[in-house]
Amino acid sequence: MKRWLARHPRFHVHFTPTSASWINAVEGLFSTLTKRRLKRGVFRSVVELNQPIRDYLDAHNADPKPFRWTAPVDTIVGNHQRGKRPRKSLH
């Protein structure tokens, strides 16, 4: 991997924890896009696939809704702190 990255300097590896909150929002967007526009579609090329994706994003962005946290800050911070604790061995 390191050799490949050295030969392709425009790519960068970033560590993203699986609990990253913005990942959840992105996963939700892709899930909705798949269910509402792509699931039963037939696309014979990337060019054909591109237009339904753009149409969905245009419609989605025409009526944006802000993401609102529903969990209290103390709960979020507590979960984060608990996740940083070392796990107990099962052995």
Secondary structure, 3 states (H helix, E strand, C coil): CHHHHHHCCCCCCCCCCCCCHHHHHHHHHHHHHHHHHHCCCCCCCHHHHHHHHHHHHHHHHHCCCCCCCCCCHHHHHHHHHHHHCCCCCCC
